[in-house]
Amino acid sequence: MRSRVHPDGRQFVRDPDAQSLAQATADVYCTVDASEIDPYLALGFEVHRREGVYLVPAHGPRVGVPCGVVFLQADEVDEVALRLLDDELRQDVPGAEGWVWDEAGFRAETYEAPDFDPTTYLIALDSKSDDPIAIARVWMNEPTPRLGFIGVRRNHRRRGIAQALLAEVFARLEERGIREVSTEIDDTNAPSLALFERRGAHRTSTSVELVRRYVPSA
């Protein structure tokens, strides 16, 4: 059984077996396709949440940048400010509550990631304060790029920032001849579902996050 602790403190495993799970001293999580959950249920896992896996057309209308906002690439923004914004925005994402990066982990998973491309990792800034307020990032996976995250700070929502960021990133992809992007959306995330439905997203499968609760010995 292979395991990894995420920055939110949760331990995720792959290929779990009964013997290894019996030695666990905390809750254990894993993510599988919905069609593959039965063996995990037999090992004591239960369904924690579900995500739809979607393909989103890159083609779409351009959207004007909202007043008082500017877009920059990830390599044009202070690294500490970007890391803290990432931490903040994740608190509103189902399954990422409590996520806090350390400096080394953030750099390794961002700038040093093999699929990182600063031209498809955009940050919105408040033009008056220069504070970063939103993120849209696409990892240049092969064969299909993956939209890994989009989020806006709470006090800047309902201004069209997410829609404009998404349109800009997708326009850059379309210029490269990329026709669609994959992404995952939690089934309870109504705002994101609405945003991507407007862009013609269609669901291709379902991913299930499972948890095996740790029960201390009496």
C-alpha positions as CSV (number, residue, x, y, z in Angstrom):
1,M,0.0,0.0,0.0
2,R,1.4,3.4,-1.0
3,S,0.4,6.5,0.9
4,R,0.8,10.2,0.8
5,V,-0.2,12.9,3.3
6,H,-1.8,16.0,1.7
7,P,-1.2,19.5,3.0
8,D,-4.6,19.3,4.7
9,G,-3.3,16.5,6.9
10,R,-5.3,13.8,5.3
11,Q,-3.6,10.5,4.3
12,F,-4.4,9.2,0.9
13,V,-3.5,5.6,-0.2
14,R,-3.3,3.6,-3.3
15,D,-3.7,-0.2,-3.7
16,P,-4.7,-0.7,0.0
17,D,-4.8,-4.1,1.5
18,A,-6.4,-5.4,4.7
19,Q,-3.1,-6.0,6.5
20,S,-1.8,-2.5,5.9
21,L,-5.1,-0.8,6.7
22,A,-5.2,-2.7,10.0
23,Q,-2.0,-0.8,11.1
24,A,-3.4,2.6,10.3
25,T,-3.7,5.1,13.2
26,A,-5.8,7.7,11.5
27,D,-8.6,8.0,8.9
28,V,-7.4,6.9,5.5
29,Y,-8.7,8.2,2.1
30,C,-8.5,7.1,-1.5
31,T,-10.0,8.2,-4.8
32,V,-11.3,5.7,-7.4
33,D,-13.6,5.6,-10.3
34,A,-17.2,5.0,-9.4
35,S,-17.2,1.6,-11.1
36,E,-14.4,0.4,-8.9
37,I,-15.6,1.0,-5.4
38,D,-16.9,-2.4,-4.4
39,P,-13.5,-3.9,-3.3
40,Y,-12.9,-0.8,-1.3
41,L,-16.2,-1.0,0.5
42,A,-15.3,-4.6,1.4
43,L,-12.1,-3.2,3.1
44,G,-14.2,-0.9,5.3
45,F,-14.2,2.3,3.2
46,E,-17.3,4.4,2.8
47,V,-18.2,7.1,0.3
48,H,-17.1,10.6,1.4
49,R,-17.9,12.7,-1.7
50,R,-18.3,12.4,-5.4
51,E,-16.8,14.4,-8.3
52,G,-17.9,14.5,-11.9
53,V,-15.1,14.3,-14.5
54,Y,-15.9,16.7,-17.4
55,L,-14.6,17.7,-20.8
56,V,-15.0,21.4,-21.5
57,P,-14.7,22.9,-25.0
58,A,-11.9,25.4,-25.2
59,H,-13.7,27.4,-27.8
60,G,-16.0,30.1,-26.4
61,P,-16.8,33.8,-26.4
62,R,-14.2,36.2,-25.1
63,V,-15.2,38.0,-21.9
64,G,-14.1,41.4,-20.9
65,V,-11.9,41.8,-17.9
66,P,-14.0,43.3,-15.0
67,C,-13.3,46.9,-14.1
68,G,-10.5,47.3,-11.5
69,V,-9.0,43.9,-12.2
70,V,-5.8,42.9,-14.1
71,F,-4.6,39.5,-15.1
72,L,-1.0,38.3,-14.7
73,Q,0.8,35.0,-15.2
74,A,1.9,32.9,-12.2
75,D,5.5,33.7,-12.8
76,E,4.7,37.4,-12.6
77,V,3.2,37.2,-9.1
78,D,5.0,37.1,-5.8
79,E,5.4,33.4,-4.8
80,V,4.4,33.9,-1.1
81,A,1.3,35.9,-2.1
82,L,0.3,33.2,-4.6
83,R,0.8,30.5,-2.0
84,L,-1.3,32.2,0.6
85,L,-4.0,32.9,-1.9
86,D,-4.1,29.3,-2.9
87,D,-4.4,28.3,0.7
88,E,-7.3,30.8,1.2
89,L,-9.3,29.7,-1.8
90,R,-9.0,26.0,-1.1
91,Q,-10.9,26.5,2.1
92,D,-14.1,26.9,0.0
93,V,-13.4,23.8,-2.2
94,P,-15.1,20.6,-1.1
95,G,-12.5,18.1,0.0
96,A,-9.7,20.7,0.5
97,E,-10.7,22.3,3.7
98,G,-7.7,22.8,6.1
99,W,-5.2,22.8,3.2
100,V,-2.0,24.7,4.1
101,W,1.0,24.6,1.9
102,D,4.6,24.7,3.2
103,E,7.0,26.7,1.0
104,A,8.9,23.7,-0.4
105,G,5.7,21.7,-1.2
106,F,4.1,24.6,-3.0
107,R,7.1,25.3,-5.1
108,A,7.5,21.6,-6.0
109,E,3.9,21.2,-6.9
110,T,3.7,24.5,-8.8
111,Y,6.7,25.9,-10.5
112,E,8.6,22.7,-10.6
113,A,5.7,20.5,-11.7
114,P,6.3,19.0,-15.2
115,D,2.9,20.2,-16.5
116,F,3.3,23.8,-15.2
117,D,3.0,26.5,-17.8
118,P,2.8,30.1,-16.6
119,T,0.9,31.2,-19.7
120,T,-2.0,29.0,-18.6
121,Y,-1.8,29.7,-14.9
122,L,-3.4,33.1,-14.5
123,I,-3.9,35.3,-11.4
124,A,-6.4,38.2,-11.1
125,L,-5.2,41.2,-9.1
126,D,-7.1,44.1,-7.7
127,S,-5.6,47.0,-9.8
128,K,-5.8,49.5,-6.8
129,S,-4.2,47.4,-4.1
130,D,-2.2,44.9,-6.3
131,D,-3.6,42.1,-4.1
132,P,-4.1,38.8,-5.8
133,I,-7.8,37.9,-5.7
134,A,-8.4,34.9,-8.0
135,I,-6.7,31.9,-9.7
136,A,-7.3,29.9,-12.8
137,R,-4.7,27.2,-13.6
138,V,-4.5,24.7,-16.4
139,W,-1.9,22.0,-16.2
140,M,-0.6,21.1,-19.6
141,N,-1.2,17.3,-19.3
142,E,-0.9,15.0,-22.3
143,P,-3.0,14.3,-24.3
144,T,-5.6,16.6,-22.7
145,P,-4.8,19.7,-20.5
146,R,-6.4,19.7,-17.1
147,L,-8.1,22.6,-15.4
148,G,-6.8,22.0,-11.9
149,F,-8.4,25.0,-10.1
150,I,-10.4,28.1,-10.4
151,G,-11.4,30.3,-7.5
152,V,-12.1,33.9,-6.4
153,R,-11.8,35.5,-3.0
154,R,-15.1,35.8,-1.2
155,N,-15.3,39.6,-1.3
156,H,-14.7,39.7,-5.0
157,R,-17.2,37.2,-6.2
158,R,-20.2,37.9,-8.4
159,R,-18.2,40.3,-10.5
160,G,-17.6,38.0,-13.5
161,I,-13.9,37.4,-12.6
162,A,-14.0,33.6,-12.7
163,Q,-15.8,33.7,-16.1
164,A,-13.3,36.2,-17.5
165,L,-10.2,34.3,-16.2
166,L,-11.6,31.0,-17.6
167,A,-12.2,32.7,-21.0
168,E,-8.7,34.1,-21.2
169,V,-7.0,30.8,-20.3
170,F,-9.1,28.8,-22.7
171,A,-8.5,31.4,-25.5
172,R,-4.8,30.8,-25.0
173,L,-5.3,27.1,-25.3
174,E,-7.4,27.4,-28.4
175,E,-4.7,29.5,-30.0
176,R,-2.4,26.4,-29.7
177,G,-5.0,24.2,-31.4
178,I,-6.3,22.6,-28.1
179,R,-10.0,21.9,-28.5
180,E,-11.0,20.7,-25.0
181,V,-9.9,20.6,-21.4
182,S,-10.6,18.1,-18.6
183,T,-11.6,19.0,-15.1
184,E,-13.3,17.6,-12.0
185,I,-16.2,19.2,-10.1
186,D,-17.6,18.1,-6.8
187,D,-21.3,17.2,-7.1
188,T,-22.2,19.8,-4.4
189,N,-20.3,22.7,-6.0
190,A,-23.3,24.4,-7.7
191,P,-21.4,27.6,-8.7
192,S,-18.7,25.7,-10.6
193,L,-21.2,23.4,-12.2
194,A,-23.2,26.4,-13.5
195,L,-20.0,28.1,-14.7
196,F,-18.9,25.1,-16.8
197,E,-22.4,24.1,-18.0
198,R,-22.5,27.6,-19.6
199,R,-19.3,26.6,-21.5
200,G,-20.8,23.4,-22.8
201,A,-19.1,21.0,-20.4
202,H,-20.2,17.3,-20.6
203,R,-19.7,14.7,-17.9
204,T,-17.6,11.7,-18.9
205,S,-17.3,9.7,-15.6
206,T,-17.6,10.0,-11.8
207,S,-14.7,9.9,-9.3
208,V,-15.4,8.9,-5.7
209,E,-13.5,9.9,-2.7
210,L,-13.6,7.1,0.0
211,V,-12.7,7.2,3.6
212,R,-11.9,4.4,6.1
213,R,-12.5,5.7,9.5
214,Y,-10.0,4.9,12.2
215,V,-11.5,3.3,15.3
216,P,-9.1,3.1,18.3
217,S,-9.0,-0.2,20.1
218,A,-11.1,-0.3,23.2
